Amino acid sequence: MKACVLTATGGLDHVTVADVPDAPAPGLGQVRVALQAAALNHLDLHVVGGLPGINYRFPHILGADGAGLVESVGPAVDAVRPGDRVMINPGVSCYECEFCRAGEHSLCVRYGILGEHHPGTLAQFIVVPQQNLARVPDVTPPLSWSEAAAFTLVTLTAWRMVMTRARLRAGETVLIWGVGGGVSLAALRVAKLAGAVAIVTSSSDAKLETARQLGADVTLNHRTQDVGAEVRGLTKKRGVDVVVEHVGDATWQTSLRCLSKGGRLVTCGATTGPLVETDVRRLFWNQYTIMGSTMGNAAEYRDVVSQLAAGQLRPIVDRVFPLAEARAGFERLRRGDQLGKIAITIA
Ligand SMILES: [Zn+2]
């Protein structure tokens, strides 16, 4: 089958489209999906660069997000049938460990992500556990395959961050960094669904204009404006209730400075560097809560899929590339030119 693979770690020069051995027949509880589209995430760039803890076996099939048609099912599969249109949740859990039994599947001790720890979605076929599939909801106008593929990772991640972890409430104020990115854009829409006041940043005025159209209450250009000072001014020195972080080193101190007393910072990434400085005196005096978040559990996935079925949180697709040009999609992602998701069509 055709797939977009990594032949060695270290950069996009090692990303190519190649013929690889076909995905196997589905085993117990597994489903084989004929992928119609995949979508790119920052995670894929980290995988391309080389992540410690991944046992790479080259060629490594990339891609976490995907959508397609159920082609065949293994024994004991009752969730889907051949021909169903499905979206794939990239987080693979064991469903046996203490965290899985408690319903916290993204805390699974054997947690893995498609395209990172398992063969990915940038291929004609993939085999996944039935728990990782959701039927593509019927909405008007119908979701394209690219939209269906673009939905899961960022929406699920943003939902857990904003709703489950930070527990953002109506009337509260949230600061969201880098709204051009997929998780941040999804976080903006989840925050507006929650009834919060959203302050968003970007280095691009064009992206800020789009964010305004999507409901952002205040937009700040973090290249030309002092976000810390602006937020203090906008909130009359009070600060925001919640900061949504994924940037790490470059923004951490400002994020903390922007928090109100008792404020919550939730992070799912460290794109500019993982080692940050925190003044513990400010942390305890102001009673901040700093929390991590990764992907989401099965209940949260059901929640976001129901929101999509109800006409909310429809993914925003920036641009679509055919599989043969997947590398151009990766390059666009690396440049940070996109607003919304970059999708790759496969069929
Ligand atoms: Zn588990």
Boltz pocket constraint, residues with backbone or C-beta under 6 A from the ligand:
constraints:
  - pocket:
      binder: B
      contacts: [[A, 93], [A, 94], [A, 95], [A, 96], [A, 97], [A, 98], [A, 99], [A, 100], [A, 101], [A, 105], [A, 107], [A, 108], [A, 109], [A, 110], [A, 111]]
      max_distance: 6.0
